[in-house]
């Protein structure tokens, strides 16, 4: 599979529930980032976790990184209808550090 | 809050025509990028630009593509002779760091090639 693969591809939950999205990658990384994209809009940076970090928090977001498994997860707690969007993980490879390598994304729908 | 702006928001062109997509990055940023997203697919890196030259480009960025920073504010992507498969959303981004930090993206330019 490609670098930065998210699962699930689509997730639908009720407002107030927690949403967890996972990302796997193949090569060694400098850091991993999560971005959000509302339909038809640009990408918005959410959080960056460096390869020597294991967990990071920002508001209702919690990101973990397991470099031994080459995987990351994004947890959104107490979801809101406004969280409905696509979420992408993006890795910065150690080699070729001029670019982000995006995954396919998870389409998250929060039902009121 | 500073933002990356892109024009046009949507452009329709005939196959074989030249297209120029324009971007105004955040003013104190030093690194500039173009990405594209074909409908329903992942966001793909095209090119990065620093100090008035290309620092990295992908296999997609062939001789039909070029980038330019003609003045102190604009950053353009030119497609010389468009193909049907060039239809996509093109995103400009900028950052203060060399691709290892947060990227600030514009809202995108949707290109439709007929």
Interface residues (C-beta under 8 A of the other chain):
Chain A: X2 X4 X30 X31 X33 X35 X41 X42 X43 X44 X45 X48 X88 X90 X92 X96 X97 X98 X99 X100 X101 X102 X103 X104 X105
Chain B: X4 X31 X33 X35 X41 X42 X43 X44 X45 X48 X55 X56 X58 X91 X93 X98 X99 X100 X101 X102 X103 X104 X105 X106 X107 X108
